[in-house]
């Protein structure tokens, strides 16, 4: 009786072992489980096939409609202009005379995305902080506003100068945030200084809440941004970094190549002294530039452009227009919409 009981218990144990080795439906394939069992001095093999893998149904991902920008919600895109620009806001000013040569919805106050970094760079440069000081990217620098990605991993160590270069040239968000975070007094001091500097420059339509531009609460008008470009242009470091076509940085054993977000800096038809791009969906595609065209130093502002390349196309339209009309009269800008809050 005991032998029969032992054999029964042994069989139950072996069956349990087989079941434990069998893959689940989700993991099943064509694997075989082979169990050898001695019986009467011979070895017999009992082969148990795993469950057949179930074919997975195709997954359909719904494409959500693009979120409208503040300018679209305010109807700015319905305003036409003689150059047929795709930007809902545009302003062209002679840098030397301050004459307004072209304007469109120039008083609208909109989110400005990474154009914010031009003010961030201005404060960091003016503070004369040591550019060779090493700064570590921390979890605090990770974007929780938009969830944007970055090649600067947490723990990356770069000099302040390299972070400033990447923030202005490649619009690197973690770099810009780290610059504000490590400013004397931290972000609690840096952001108020951004707003104080704006007021000092006469930028009455401008407000900042953080140093990257990821927040739609960073807002300004075309006229204020033209003022900022004019002020930033006076800084040789900002001119150099914003117009740098590309830059390599060594991070541990890796060497990363970063490029300028504005392809026009490599275009031989353009003589650009300073520039900055920006994009979040609330702001649309944005671009500010100082460029020499037909012998004139011009400041150009394009906000809330419709497509990824349209801000560049708008700049090209303005350049051709200025070149074909070397003597342009100044105009009185008309305010269409102010304080657009979406």
LUMMISE-621622 format. One line per field, with one value per residue (C-alpha): x, y, z; residue in three letters; residue number from 1. Coordinates in pm, 1 decimal. Layout:
! residues N
c1 = (X; ...)
c2 = (Y; ...)
c3 = (Z; ...)
resn = (ALA; ...)
resi = (NUM; ...)
! end
This chain:
! residues 342
c1 = (0.0; 280.3; 455.1; 138.1; 97.9; 456.5; 412.0; 91.5; 260.4; 553.0; 320.3; 139.7; 471.0; 589.0; 261.7; 292.3; 648.2; 532.8; 260.1; 500.7; 737.2; 469.1; 471.8; 170.3; -47.5; 114.1; 465.0; 386.9; 573.7; 680.4; 914.9; 903.8; 943.9; 1116.8; 1095.9; 1292.0; 1159.1; 1321.0; 1093.8; 1222.3; 1577.8; 1495.3; 1451.0; 1136.5; 1069.5; 740.9; 713.7; 467.7; 404.0; 341.9; 27.6; 4.7; 80.3; -222.6; -196.0; -220.8; -484.0; -352.2; -350.8; -495.3; -373.8; -612.1; -445.0; -574.8; -633.7; -357.7; -425.7; -489.2; -248.8; -358.1; -334.1; -565.9; -817.0; -809.6; -864.3; -527.0; -466.8; -765.8; -591.9; -436.4; -132.2; 33.9; 317.6; 83.3; 279.6; 185.6; 277.5; -18.4; 209.9; 496.1; 707.5; 1002.2; 1193.1; 1496.8; 1742.4; 1915.8; 1616.0; 1350.8; 1122.4; 851.4; 866.7; 608.8; 361.8; 83.0; -104.5; 206.5; 45.3; -97.5; 39.0; 107.3; 308.8; 666.2; 801.8; 1182.5; 1224.9; 1230.2; 1584.5; 1708.4; 1627.6; 1775.7; 2097.8; 2101.2; 2090.6; 2349.2; 2588.9; 2543.2; 2604.6; 2961.1; 2937.6; 3234.2; 3169.9; 3407.6; 3217.1; 3084.0; 2707.0; 2525.5; 2189.7; 1951.6; 1600.7; 1481.1; 1580.8; 1360.6; 1059.0; 737.4; 543.7; 540.3; 729.6; 986.9; 1293.2; 1657.7; 1993.9; 2131.7; 2067.2; 2031.8; 2385.1; 2540.8; 2812.1; 2888.7; 3035.1; 2806.8; 2942.5; 2847.7; 2499.5; 2453.6; 2568.3; 2321.7; 2035.4; 2075.5; 2181.3; 1984.9; 1713.6; 1807.7; 1547.0; 1741.7; 2040.4; 1830.4; 1664.0; 1998.8; 2129.5; 1840.4; 1854.0; 2224.7; 2201.8; 2286.4; 1966.8; 1824.3; 1502.7; 1339.1; 1578.0; 1626.7; 1264.9; 1197.7; 1518.9; 1387.3; 1077.1; 1276.4; 1505.6; 1204.5; 1060.2; 1396.1; 1404.6; 1048.9; 893.8; 555.9; 369.8; 614.1; 587.9; 806.0; 740.6; 1038.3; 1361.0; 1290.5; 970.1; 793.3; 523.1; 255.5; 252.3; 574.0; 420.1; 519.6; 437.4; 624.3; 735.8; 871.2; 1059.1; 1209.6; 1333.9; 1487.8; 1660.7; 1806.5; 1939.3; 2076.9; 2250.4; 2479.0; 2630.2; 2902.8; 2867.3; 2496.5; 2557.4; 2817.9; 2624.3; 2287.1; 2435.1; 2668.6; 2573.3; 2670.2; 2862.3; 3008.3; 3015.1; 3193.9; 2980.9; 3175.9; 3278.6; 3019.4; 3052.6; 2722.4; 2666.3; 2415.3; 2289.6; 2124.7; 1745.6; 1747.1; 1868.6; 1911.2; 2235.6; 2408.2; 2242.7; 2492.8; 2209.2; 2163.6; 2378.1; 2233.9; 2368.4; 2144.4; 1850.7; 1630.3; 1355.4; 1074.4; 783.1; 512.9; 163.9; 18.3; 269.0; 302.5; 630.9; 823.1; 1136.7; 1322.1; 1627.9; 1862.1; 1985.3; 2144.1; 1935.4; 1998.2; 2244.2; 1998.5; 2012.5; 1668.3; 1500.4; 1232.7; 976.5; 749.0; 505.4; 247.1; 345.2; 126.1; 375.9; 718.9; 891.4; 657.9; 848.6; 1156.5; 949.2; 809.0; 1159.2; 1249.8; 942.0; 1042.1; 1401.6; 1293.7; 1045.6; 1311.3; 1564.8; 1313.9; 1213.1; 1536.3; 1359.2; 1075.3; 866.8; 790.3; 433.1; 214.4; 163.1; -195.7; -288.7; -534.1; -553.0; -384.0; -351.7; -461.5; -524.8; -648.7)
c2 = (0.0; 232.3; 161.0; 244.0; 562.4; 661.1; 600.8; 807.0; 1093.9; 1072.4; 1093.0; 1392.4; 1566.9; 1501.6; 1631.2; 1946.0; 1990.5; 1960.7; 2217.6; 2456.6; 2431.6; 2484.7; 2845.1; 3066.5; 3159.3; 3499.1; 3355.0; 3032.3; 2930.6; 2601.8; 2501.0; 2139.0; 2028.9; 1688.7; 1492.1; 1167.5; 904.8; 574.5; 273.8; -84.2; 21.0; 189.8; 557.2; 669.8; 1026.8; 1196.8; 1504.6; 1776.7; 2052.6; 2397.1; 2589.1; 2733.3; 3101.3; 3312.7; 3568.3; 3917.2; 4140.7; 4455.5; 4759.8; 5071.9; 5398.5; 5685.3; 6001.7; 6284.1; 6617.8; 6872.4; 7105.7; 7458.9; 7734.9; 8040.2; 8237.4; 7997.3; 8011.1; 8390.7; 8389.6; 8543.8; 8303.4; 8446.9; 8785.0; 8821.4; 9026.0; 9141.2; 8886.9; 8594.2; 8493.2; 8174.8; 8323.2; 8482.4; 8745.4; 8917.5; 9226.1; 9364.9; 9659.3; 9852.9; 9797.8; 10132.5; 10362.8; 10153.7; 10207.1; 9944.0; 9810.1; 9534.7; 9432.0; 9180.7; 9135.9; 9288.1; 9368.8; 9024.4; 8871.3; 8502.5; 8213.9; 8236.6; 7883.8; 7859.7; 8223.5; 8240.6; 8102.7; 8429.2; 8599.9; 8306.6; 8340.2; 8716.1; 8690.7; 8412.1; 8602.5; 8932.8; 8770.3; 8687.8; 8349.3; 8115.2; 7942.8; 7657.6; 7558.3; 7201.9; 7161.8; 6830.1; 6760.7; 6644.9; 6504.6; 6859.2; 6946.9; 6677.3; 6820.8; 6746.6; 7017.5; 6863.2; 6537.5; 6632.7; 6415.2; 6511.4; 6357.8; 6507.9; 6224.8; 6278.4; 6274.5; 6435.7; 6686.2; 6979.8; 7324.0; 7623.6; 7746.2; 7420.7; 7427.8; 7786.6; 7687.9; 7397.7; 7601.1; 7881.4; 7682.1; 7357.2; 7482.6; 7215.9; 7235.0; 7056.0; 7277.8; 7592.8; 7470.1; 7376.4; 7727.1; 7882.4; 7627.1; 7688.3; 8067.1; 8229.1; 8198.2; 7928.1; 7951.7; 8145.7; 8430.6; 8369.4; 8393.3; 8727.8; 8856.0; 8754.2; 8966.0; 9251.1; 9256.5; 9259.5; 9559.9; 9735.9; 9693.1; 9827.7; 9489.6; 9565.8; 9277.5; 9011.5; 8763.0; 8465.1; 8177.0; 7951.7; 7958.8; 7708.0; 7818.3; 7487.9; 7669.0; 7849.7; 8111.7; 8255.8; 8519.2; 8828.4; 9046.1; 9094.3; 9443.1; 9323.2; 9037.8; 9279.6; 9481.8; 9169.9; 9076.6; 9426.2; 9404.1; 9049.7; 9145.9; 9375.1; 9069.9; 8908.2; 8575.7; 8552.7; 8640.0; 8367.5; 8091.6; 8151.4; 8144.6; 7848.1; 7582.7; 7283.5; 7178.3; 6857.6; 6776.6; 6488.8; 6314.5; 6034.5; 5798.3; 5942.9; 6234.4; 6395.7; 6617.3; 6900.7; 7119.1; 7456.8; 7447.4; 7719.0; 7588.6; 7943.7; 7990.4; 7764.9; 7930.3; 8148.4; 8378.8; 8489.8; 8713.8; 8639.5; 8815.2; 8655.0; 8415.4; 8188.6; 7941.5; 7807.4; 7567.1; 7434.8; 7364.7; 7664.9; 7897.1; 7739.4; 7768.5; 8083.4; 8258.6; 8579.2; 8701.5; 8988.5; 8980.5; 9209.2; 9230.5; 9464.7; 9661.4; 9712.2; 9560.0; 9419.7; 9255.9; 9005.1; 8836.6; 8551.9; 8399.5; 8123.9; 7998.2; 7723.6; 7453.8; 7323.8; 7492.5; 7787.5; 8018.0; 7968.0; 8023.3; 8343.3; 8470.6; 8396.6; 8584.9; 8889.0; 8874.1; 8863.5; 9144.9; 9367.9; 9289.7; 9379.2; 9697.8; 9851.2; 10172.8; 10077.2; 10340.1; 10295.0; 10212.2; 10264.1; 9923.9; 9839.0; 9643.4; 9368.5; 9163.2; 9201.1; 8965.4; 8648.1; 8395.2; 8104.5)
c3 = (0.0; 89.2; -244.3; -436.0; -230.8; -296.3; -671.1; -663.7; -480.1; -718.6; -1019.1; -870.6; -806.0; -1161.6; -1303.2; -1094.2; -1220.9; -1581.7; -1528.6; -1362.2; -1657.7; -1920.5; -2048.2; -2012.7; -2310.2; -2338.6; -2355.6; -2542.5; -2851.3; -2997.7; -2717.0; -2590.2; -2232.7; -2205.9; -1881.7; -1841.3; -1608.0; -1524.2; -1542.9; -1519.5; -1585.3; -1912.1; -1984.5; -2154.1; -2266.4; -2227.7; -2444.8; -2364.9; -2616.9; -2487.8; -2559.9; -2908.4; -2923.2; -2987.5; -3262.2; -3130.9; -3276.3; -3445.4; -3221.9; -3376.0; -3226.7; -3274.3; -3400.1; -3189.5; -3359.8; -3302.4; -3014.8; -3137.4; -3045.2; -2852.4; -3174.5; -3354.2; -3070.4; -3092.2; -3468.1; -3551.2; -3839.5; -4024.1; -4055.1; -4401.2; -4499.8; -4820.2; -4794.8; -4726.5; -4417.6; -4236.5; -3899.2; -3724.7; -3571.1; -3752.2; -3704.4; -3902.1; -3758.3; -3875.6; -3590.0; -3627.5; -3682.7; -3499.6; -3798.5; -3833.2; -4189.1; -4157.6; -3889.8; -3841.9; -3514.3; -3358.5; -3021.6; -2953.1; -2633.3; -2684.8; -2537.7; -2664.4; -2605.2; -2624.2; -2720.9; -2340.5; -2349.4; -2498.1; -2167.8; -1976.1; -2173.6; -2127.4; -1747.5; -1727.1; -1953.3; -1771.3; -1432.1; -1537.5; -1369.0; -1428.5; -1759.6; -1674.8; -1360.7; -1383.0; -1347.4; -1305.7; -1469.8; -1196.6; -1179.7; -1115.0; -1471.4; -1626.8; -1809.2; -1621.7; -1810.8; -2158.0; -2108.0; -2371.2; -2419.8; -2384.1; -2462.6; -2143.5; -1901.3; -1529.1; -1389.5; -1698.2; -1607.4; -1836.9; -1790.2; -1758.8; -2092.0; -2266.2; -2114.7; -2230.0; -2579.4; -2600.4; -2457.4; -2710.3; -3016.3; -2981.3; -2746.6; -2490.3; -2213.7; -1940.8; -2010.4; -1975.9; -1657.9; -1504.4; -1581.7; -1390.5; -1109.5; -1044.4; -1067.5; -732.3; -529.0; -755.1; -957.0; -674.1; -754.7; -1126.7; -1245.2; -1069.8; -1226.9; -1570.1; -1513.7; -1363.8; -1666.7; -1897.5; -1714.5; -1723.3; -2100.7; -2130.7; -2215.0; -2058.3; -2224.1; -2105.6; -1820.0; -1728.8; -1488.2; -1570.9; -1779.0; -2060.6; -2233.4; -2178.8; -1984.6; -2185.6; -1908.6; -2051.3; -2276.0; -2470.0; -2770.1; -3096.5; -2996.6; -2663.8; -2831.6; -3084.2; -2786.2; -2631.9; -2958.5; -2981.6; -2626.5; -2666.8; -2990.5; -2792.7; -2619.1; -2835.0; -2652.2; -2727.5; -3092.2; -3117.7; -2943.2; -3106.9; -3457.5; -3403.1; -3664.4; -3448.5; -3140.0; -2997.4; -2627.7; -2456.4; -2197.0; -2033.4; -2311.8; -2548.6; -2787.1; -2876.5; -3178.3; -3141.0; -3424.1; -3450.0; -3455.4; -3723.7; -4058.9; -4190.8; -3995.2; -4251.5; -4551.8; -4742.5; -4852.0; -4493.1; -4271.7; -3927.4; -3620.4; -3359.4; -3362.7; -3153.2; -3234.0; -3019.0; -3019.0; -2790.2; -2919.2; -2735.5; -2905.3; -3248.9; -3435.3; -3336.8; -3459.7; -3381.1; -3572.9; -3626.7; -3985.4; -4237.9; -4556.7; -4848.5; -4637.3; -4350.2; -4003.8; -3938.7; -3641.8; -3737.0; -3515.0; -3624.5; -3375.4; -3396.9; -3739.2; -3880.4; -3978.9; -3885.8; -4181.4; -4226.9; -3990.8; -4211.3; -4524.9; -4374.6; -4306.7; -4668.3; -4789.4; -4585.7; -4711.2; -5075.9; -5013.5; -4855.4; -5127.7; -5398.7; -5215.0; -5080.1; -4980.0; -4749.8; -4573.3; -4205.9; -4111.9; -3810.7; -3649.8; -3571.1; -3261.1; -3350.2; -3029.7; -2693.0; -2400.2; -2574.1; -2299.7; -2506.1)
resn = (UNK; UNK; UNK; UNK; UNK; UNK; UNK; UNK; UNK; UNK; UNK; UNK; UNK; UNK; UNK; UNK; UNK; UNK; UNK; UNK; UNK; UNK; UNK; UNK; UNK; UNK; UNK; UNK; UNK; UNK; UNK; UNK; UNK; UNK; UNK; UNK; UNK; UNK; UNK; UNK; UNK; UNK; UNK; UNK; UNK; UNK; UNK; UNK; UNK; UNK; UNK; UNK; UNK; UNK; UNK; UNK; UNK; UNK; UNK; UNK; UNK; UNK; UNK; UNK; UNK; UNK; UNK; UNK; UNK; UNK; UNK; UNK; UNK; UNK; UNK; UNK; UNK; UNK; UNK; UNK; UNK; UNK; UNK; UNK; UNK; UNK; UNK; UNK; UNK; UNK; UNK; UNK; UNK; UNK; UNK; UNK; UNK; UNK; UNK; UNK; UNK; UNK; UNK; UNK; UNK; UNK; UNK; UNK; UNK; UNK; UNK; UNK; UNK; UNK; UNK; UNK; UNK; UNK; UNK; UNK; UNK; UNK; UNK; UNK; UNK; UNK; UNK; UNK; UNK; UNK; UNK; UNK; UNK; UNK; UNK; UNK; UNK; UNK; UNK; UNK; UNK; UNK; UNK; UNK; UNK; UNK; UNK; UNK; UNK; UNK; UNK; UNK; UNK; UNK; UNK; UNK; UNK; UNK; UNK; UNK; UNK; UNK; UNK; UNK; UNK; UNK; UNK; UNK; UNK; UNK; UNK; UNK; UNK; UNK; UNK; UNK; UNK; UNK; UNK; UNK; UNK; UNK; UNK; UNK; UNK; UNK; UNK; UNK; UNK; UNK; UNK; UNK; UNK; UNK; UNK; UNK; UNK; UNK; UNK; UNK; UNK; UNK; UNK; UNK; UNK; UNK; UNK; UNK; UNK; UNK; UNK; UNK; UNK; UNK; UNK; UNK; UNK; UNK; UNK; UNK; UNK; UNK; UNK; UNK; UNK; UNK; UNK; UNK; UNK; UNK; UNK; UNK; UNK; UNK; UNK; UNK; UNK; UNK; UNK; UNK; UNK; UNK; UNK; UNK; UNK; UNK; UNK; UNK; UNK; UNK; UNK; UNK; UNK; UNK; UNK; UNK; UNK; UNK; UNK; UNK; UNK; UNK; UNK; UNK; UNK; UNK; UNK; UNK; UNK; UNK; UNK; UNK; UNK; UNK; UNK; UNK; UNK; UNK; UNK; UNK; UNK; UNK; UNK; UNK; UNK; UNK; UNK; UNK; UNK; UNK; UNK; UNK; UNK; UNK; UNK; UNK; UNK; UNK; UNK; UNK; UNK; UNK; UNK; UNK; UNK; UNK; UNK; UNK; UNK; UNK; UNK; UNK; UNK; UNK; UNK; UNK; UNK; UNK; UNK; UNK; UNK; UNK; UNK; UNK; UNK; UNK; UNK; UNK; UNK; UNK; UNK; UNK; UNK; UNK; UNK; UNK; UNK; UNK; UNK; UNK; UNK; UNK)
resi = (1; 2; 3; 4; 5; 6; 7; 8; 9; 10; 11; 12; 13; 14; 15; 16; 17; 18; 19; 20; 21; 22; 23; 24; 25; 26; 27; 28; 29; 30; 31; 32; 33; 34; 35; 36; 37; 38; 39; 40; 41; 42; 43; 44; 45; 46; 47; 48; 49; 50; 51; 52; 53; 54; 55; 56; 57; 58; 59; 60; 61; 62; 63; 64; 65; 66; 67; 68; 69; 70; 71; 72; 73; 74; 75; 76; 77; 78; 79; 80; 81; 82; 83; 84; 85; 86; 87; 88; 89; 90; 91; 92; 93; 94; 95; 96; 97; 98; 99; 100; 101; 102; 103; 104; 105; 106; 107; 108; 109; 110; 111; 112; 113; 114; 115; 116; 117; 118; 119; 120; 121; 122; 123; 124; 125; 126; 127; 128; 129; 130; 131; 132; 133; 134; 135; 136; 137; 138; 139; 140; 141; 142; 143; 144; 145; 146; 147; 148; 149; 150; 151; 152; 153; 154; 155; 156; 157; 158; 159; 160; 161; 162; 163; 164; 165; 166; 167; 168; 169; 170; 171; 172; 173; 174; 175; 176; 177; 178; 179; 180; 181; 182; 183; 184; 185; 186; 187; 188; 189; 190; 191; 192; 193; 194; 195; 196; 197; 198; 199; 200; 201; 202; 203; 204; 205; 206; 207; 208; 209; 210; 211; 212; 213; 214; 215; 216; 217; 218; 219; 220; 221; 222; 223; 224; 225; 226; 227; 228; 229; 230; 231; 232; 233; 234; 235; 236; 237; 238; 239; 240; 241; 242; 243; 244; 245; 246; 247; 248; 249; 250; 251; 252; 253; 254; 255; 256; 257; 258; 259; 260; 261; 262; 263; 264; 265; 266; 267; 268; 269; 270; 271; 272; 273; 274; 275; 276; 277; 278; 279; 280; 281; 282; 283; 284; 285; 286; 287; 288; 289; 290; 291; 292; 293; 294; 295; 296; 297; 298; 299; 300; 301; 302; 303; 304; 305; 306; 307; 308; 309; 310; 311; 312; 313; 314; 315; 316; 317; 318; 319; 320; 321; 322; 323; 324; 325; 326; 327; 328; 329; 330; 331; 332; 333; 334; 335; 336; 337; 338; 339; 340; 341; 342)
! end
